Amino acid sequence: MTLPDIPCLSNPTHSFNVHCFHPPPSAQPALPLYIPPCLAEPPHCFHPPSPEIPLRIQIEAPLLALQRLLPSVSWHIPNHLPDFPLAGGPELAKLAFRAIYQRDVRPDIVGDMVVRDEYKGWLVEARPISMIDYYGVAFDHLVPDDDTDPEVLQINIVEVEDDEGAYANKYNPFYIDPAEYIGQKELAVPRCCQKRKGTTDRRRVNDGVNIRHGRVVYRTYK
């Protein structure tokens, strides 16, 4: 089946074929994930978080950025009801964990890192082909299995390379120099350093996890 040309949301001169969402560009080297220091004074309590505090973390990104971070991972989806999690979910969670806590996940620590949920941004224009152009994963650090409302840290990986930082600089309160990131590293910004306040982050992320695990929730977002 021939894939259509799909306009890019951040750069109207781009199309699906320019993006080349899959197969992944596995020949390219993986770029590191970079979380800058907190802009707040004093720094937000979750930027960075204490390693002793239970915390649920959701990190999400455009697929273009994920391919640069994890070039050996395929984001191909065979249908609209794929198995949970996607192959890239745990890999993205491990990458984020390492960037946040400055160490790898330790299997000997119970609950050190547990994948709980994922978000798939379906590319509607690609129908009937099953395809995403955005993905997020939620994982827990030391959160008890029966905790339905833990503290949440939301992190967004910001696309810089696709439009040379235009979108990133529009929606973040600090200047992002594209030359520092393009081909060098991928920028990840915690909610405390974004323009968006994220007042519904905790409820939204926890509701997603609770629904995933069969718990009843009542959504009242604004």
C-alpha positions, 0 to 999 in steps of 0.5 A, a space after each residue: 500500500 502506498 503511504 500518503 503525503 501527510 503535512 507536518 504540524 510544526 513545519 508545513 513544508 514537510 510531509 510524511 515521506 520527509 519524516 519517514 516515520 518507519 522503518 526507523 533510521 537504525 543506522 544513525 547513532 542514538 542521541 542523548 536525552 538532556 534535561 536542563 537545570 530547573 529555571 525556578 528559584 528555588 528549584 522545583 521539588 521534582 526537578 530533579 526529584 529525590 530518589 527516595 520519594 515515590 513518584 509516577 513519571 510520564 514522558 512523551 515526545 513526537 516520534 521524530 525525536 524518539 527515533 533519534 533517541 532510540 534508533 534501533 527501536 521499531 515504532 511500527 504498529 500492526 493494528 489499532 489494538 497492539 499489545 501493551 506496552 509497545 516495544 519502545 515504551 520500556 526503552 523510553 522509560 529506562 532512558 528517562 529514568 537514567 536522565 532523571 536519577 543519573 543511574 540505571 534501573 536496578 532490578 534488585 530494588 523492588 519497584 525501582 521502575 515499573 511501566 504502568 501506561 502509555 499514550 499513542 498519538 494516532 496519525 489520523 491522516 494515515 488511515 487505514 494504516 495504523 500509525 502514530 506520530 506521538 508517544 508517551 509512557 508512564 512509569 513508577 518509581 517506588 510507587 506501591 501497587 495499590 496507590 491510585 493517586 501518587 505524585 506525578 512528574 510530567 516531562 515533554 521531549 521538545 522537537 527542535 530539529 524538524 523546524 529549527 526550534 520555532 515550535 520549541 521557542 514558541 511554547 517554552 519560556 526560555 530561549 532554545 538555541 537549535 545549534 546546541 541540539 540539532 544532531 547533538 541531543 534531545 531536549 526534555 523539559 519538566 512541566 515546572 519549566 514549561 509555559 503550560 502549568 499542568 494543573 491536570 497532570 496528576 489527575 490525567 496521568 493517574 486516571 490513565 493508569 487506573 483505567 489501564 488496570 481496571 480501576 473506575 475513575 471519574 474524569 473532570 478535566 478543564 
